Amino acid sequence: MQLRNLPKTNYKSRASLQKEIREARTYDKILNGKAKEMLEGYCLNLNQPAQYCENYFKQSFWSKTNAESSKSEILKAYCPPGKRKQCLANLNQKPEYCHYAAQNYPALFPKPDCDSISTALLNSRIQSYYQDCPTLVGNDSVTSFSRLLNHFEQYLKKPFTQCELNSTFPFAKASEELDVFQSWGVKVCFINKLNQNKKECYPTVLGDSGDNKLSLANTIYKIASRTKGYAGNRCEVISKKQYRPSLLKFQTGCFIIRDLENCTGVQCKLEVFLGELKFKDFFIEPNLNFNLLPIDFINENKAMVNRYSKVKKKNSKAIKNITAFLSTFKNHKKALYIGIGCAEDLLPSFFYRRFLNQCSPLPFLVDGFIENEKTYSLITRTSIDQINSPRIIPWTQLFAGIKQYQLLHPTGAWGFYAIY
């Protein structure tokens, strides 16, 4: 009922409504946003007390995280700047909102719904203080193994703006320690004419990772210095859209232009300009030489999981049933699980079997579980899902994917291990 709709002769009703308006204005001044939201929910659900109470007893990851830290990386991914309040309402009240949220971080879409993601994140233990972009990494095993590294190690001091570096940089740093860059074979090379035309290469991540020897900017600078005697400013990594040769800024210095439509974390089309001159005396070798998990006894030392466990003094244990999973999970508070299964079993709504024994190997991590009447589901992050969009997959379904991968593997390799 609105005041302007009441007849002026209806003095009693108008006086009553004016009093209510004054009270409402008083409440509007003294109540904060959370109190207003609670009061509004109470009023809207006067005839549905059970539904009203459920909203307050059910814990929401989104509200919990916002209360603990308004600068949460996860909320930044899901909520555009300046729209946090409306976004939180959507996350809590519109489950479908998450299906196509966080599109700045290319991964598998649609994502799970907001309620499912909230439940999964509340039961997770992985360190996910950053965003990643599985679609841009270019190698599924690199994506999964880098998540394990970022959980246990401190290779990633601060998240990179170029988000595929949050996966490739930790992997490359680990490769330096574990096998002297045997597994990270992404290199920028040149022909040294002063040394009998021998090929020389530098292990590199294909982006600006700062002032370290893996940085693309530093690698190109070294090669330009050795081949052209370049001694100008440090090279700058930019996109095609950012490069405007008519501007004075781009007429001196070193600029590396990444073609974003033809770039991943392991292969990239680059153009380099030293001032106004195009520099072509380099090429990229995108070689990756590793197994994520052991495939047989002879090659088990090539598996990144085994190399990592040996050098970093971690334990690695094959997990073949839910009892072993639960025991390890409860006894080792930081334990993570890494595996490979058939995508057709793990994500059947995305991957369809078109012929008998079809199996698309898909790496994944598990970092939690949910129990419902003695039935277990695992919090699973596949290598094609964004790190902060985990899926809840029943143990029976996950096991089927691992078992099918083993049955079709040439050496019958098992594909699920705990690391702790």
JODA-V551950 format. One record per pair of residues at least 6 apart in sequence whose ideal C-beta (glycine too) atoms are under 6 Angstrom apart, sorted by sequence separation. I is the first residue (numbers start at 0). J is the second residue. D is the distance in Angstrom with one decimal. If there is no record, write none. Layout:
i=<I I>
j=<J J>
d=<D D>
This chain:
i=<44 136 148 149 159 174 190 191 208 223 293 299 318 328 405 5 44 64 89 158 207 261 271 308 327 343 368 369 5 78 174 190 191 342 405 99 133 174 204 206 207 293 343 350 368 380 64 188 203 205 257 258 292 404 98 290 304 367 378 379 98 171 188 203 290 291 292 293 365 366 97 379 401 2 155 186 187 220 242 255 256 289 365 401 97 154 203 219 376 377 97 186 187 255 345 363 364 95 96 201 239 341 342 376 377 94 154 216 254 363 94 97 183 234 235 236 237 238 239 266 342 375 94 149 216 232 253 265 361 362 377 145 148 215 231 234 238 339 65 180 77 90 251 339 77 126 142 145 76 125 141 145 148 250 338 61 104 105 106 136 337 104 106 135 61 105 129 141 207 335 336 61 105 132 136 131 132 187 335 59 130 171 189 131 131 129 168 219 167 168 164 171 164 229 161 358 358 356 219 76 226 321 223 344 345 72 344 60 59 222 341 344 60 340 60 340 205 341 338 341 340 339 291 321 339 338 338 337 185 336 334 335 334 331 327 189 189 187 188 187 188 317 167 318 186 317 318 185 163 315 316 184 184 315 184 313 314 182 304 295 294 294 292 137 137 138 135 136 137 178 177 177 138 140 144 150 147 147 146 143 143 140 139 143 142 125 124 123 124 139 123 122 122 133 133 123 131 122 119 127 127 119 116 119 107 115 107 106 110 106 111 104 73>
j=<50 142 154 155 165 180 196 197 214 229 299 305 324 334 411 12 51 71 96 165 214 268 278 315 334 350 375 376 13 86 182 198 199 350 413 108 142 183 213 215 216 302 352 359 377 389 74 198 213 215 267 268 302 414 109 301 315 378 389 390 110 183 200 215 302 303 304 305 377 378 110 392 414 16 169 200 201 234 256 269 270 303 379 415 112 169 218 234 391 392 113 202 203 271 361 379 380 112 113 218 256 358 359 393 394 112 172 234 272 381 113 116 202 253 254 255 256 257 258 285 361 394 114 169 236 252 273 285 381 382 397 166 169 236 252 255 259 360 87 202 100 113 274 362 101 150 166 169 101 150 166 170 173 275 363 87 130 132 133 163 364 132 134 163 90 134 158 170 236 364 365 91 135 162 166 162 163 218 366 91 162 204 222 165 166 165 204 255 204 208 206 213 208 273 206 403 407 407 271 130 280 375 278 399 400 128 400 117 117 281 400 403 120 400 121 401 267 403 401 404 404 404 362 394 414 414 415 416 265 417 417 418 419 419 417 280 281 281 282 283 284 413 264 415 284 416 417 285 264 416 417 286 287 418 288 418 419 289 416 410 410 412 414 263 264 265 263 264 265 306 306 310 287 291 303 335 335 337 364 362 364 362 362 382 382 366 366 366 367 382 367 367 369 382 383 378 386 378 378 386 387 389 388 391 383 391 384 384 388 385 390 385 387>
d=<5.7 4.8 5.9 5.3 5.5 5.3 5.5 5.3 4.5 3.9 4.2 5.6 5.2 6.0 5.8 5.5 3.7 4.9 4.2 5.6 5.8 4.0 4.2 4.2 5.5 4.6 5.5 4.9 5.2 3.5 4.6 5.9 5.0 4.2 5.6 5.8 5.0 3.6 4.9 5.7 4.8 4.4 4.9 5.9 5.2 4.9 6.0 5.5 6.0 5.6 5.9 4.2 5.5 5.0 3.7 5.2 5.7 3.6 5.1 5.2 5.7 4.4 4.0 5.6 4.7 5.6 5.6 6.0 4.7 5.7 5.3 4.6 4.9 5.5 5.4 3.9 5.5 4.8 5.0 6.0 4.4 5.3 5.4 4.9 5.7 3.9 4.5 4.9 4.9 5.8 4.1 5.5 4.7 5.3 5.7 5.4 4.7 6.0 5.5 4.7 5.7 4.0 4.2 4.9 5.8 3.8 4.5 4.3 4.9 4.5 4.9 5.6 6.0 3.8 5.5 4.7 6.0 5.7 5.9 4.2 4.0 4.5 4.8 5.6 5.4 4.6 5.5 5.0 5.6 4.4 5.7 4.1 4.5 5.9 5.6 5.5 5.4 5.3 5.9 4.4 5.0 5.0 5.2 5.2 5.4 4.6 5.2 4.7 4.3 5.2 5.8 4.7 5.4 5.7 5.6 5.8 5.0 5.1 4.7 5.1 5.6 5.0 5.9 4.2 4.1 3.6 3.8 5.0 4.0 6.0 3.9 5.7 5.7 4.4 4.8 5.9 5.1 4.8 5.4 5.4 5.3 5.2 4.8 5.0 5.2 4.9 5.2 5.5 4.8 5.1 4.8 5.4 5.6 5.7 4.4 5.9 4.8 5.8 5.8 5.4 4.7 5.5 5.9 4.7 4.4 5.8 3.4 4.0 5.6 5.2 4.8 5.7 4.5 3.0 4.9 4.5 4.5 4.5 5.9 5.1 5.1 5.7 5.9 5.2 4.1 5.1 3.8 5.8 5.3 5.2 5.3 5.5 3.7 3.8 4.5 5.5 5.0 5.6 5.6 5.7 5.7 5.4 4.0 5.0 4.7 5.7 5.3 5.4 4.1 5.5 4.7 3.4 5.6 5.8 5.3 5.6 5.3 3.6 6.0 4.4 5.6 4.6 5.9 3.0 4.9 5.4 5.7 4.4 4.0 6.0 4.4 5.3 5.9 4.2 5.4 5.7 5.7 5.8 5.5 3.9 5.8 5.3 5.1 4.5 4.3 4.1 5.0 5.2 5.9 3.8 4.7 4.2 5.8 6.0 5.1 5.3 4.9 5.7 4.8 5.1 5.6 4.2 5.9 5.4 4.6 5.8 5.2 5.6 4.4 3.8 5.5 5.1 4.7>
